[in-house]
């Protein structure tokens, strides 16, 4: 089962599927990169599920993302606590 969930203060927000256009595009990776991998030309995609929000009013927000792929073998998530003043 694939998981693609987003919650804002416990309220579920449905992510939207957005495909890369084009599906694959060229990328040049710097030799001095975060991952410590060899730089050079490669191919990438920005395909995935996205959440689009209008500006949130002042307040405190807990935003939670959870996702999986490969039939639940690969899982990822992130939690954010925001205070908009």
N, C-alpha and C positions, 0 to 999 in steps of 0.2 A: 504494500500500500504506500502510495506517495503522500507525503505530508507537505502542506503549504499553508501555514497559518500565520495570521497577524492579529494581535490583540492590543487595543489601546484602552487602558484602565479596565481591562477585563472584557471589553466589548469586541467581538470578532469582526474584523474587517476583511473582506474578500480580496485577495490579490488578483491582479489582472495579468494574463499571459501576454508577453510582448516578445516577438521574434526579432532577431537581428535582421537588418536589411542593408546590405546583403547578408546571407546566412553566415558567411565567413568573410573576413576582411584582413588585409595585411597589417602587421604591427611590427615596429622596430623596438626591441628591448635594449635598454641601456646596459652596458657592462656593470655599472654601479647601480644595482637594483636591490630591492628589499629582500628578495628570495635568495640572493647569492648565486643565481644561475648564470650561465654564459649568455651574454648579450648577442643580439643579432636579429635577423628577420624571421618572423614566424607568422602563423595564421591564428586568428582569435574569433570569438563570437561573444555577443553580449545578450544572448538569448536567456529568458528567464521569467520569473514572476515578480511583479512590481506592485507597490502600494503607492497610490497617488492621493495626497491629502491637500485640502484647502488649508489656509493659515489657521492654526489653532488659536483660540482665545487665551488670554492670560490664565495661568494655572499650572498645576503640576500634573505630569503625565507619565505613566508607565507604558512603554511600548515594547512588546515581545514578538519576536519573529522565530518561527520554527519551520524547518523544512527537511525533506529527505528526497533521495532519488535512488536509482538502482534497486527498486523494490524494497526500500527501507534499509538497505545496507549502509548507505552514506547518509549521515545526519548532520545538521548544522543548526545553530540558533544564535540569537543575540538579544540581549535585554538592554533597554535604554531608559534612564530616568531623566526626564526633561522638566525644566522649570522655565516657563515663558513669562517674562516680566514686561 
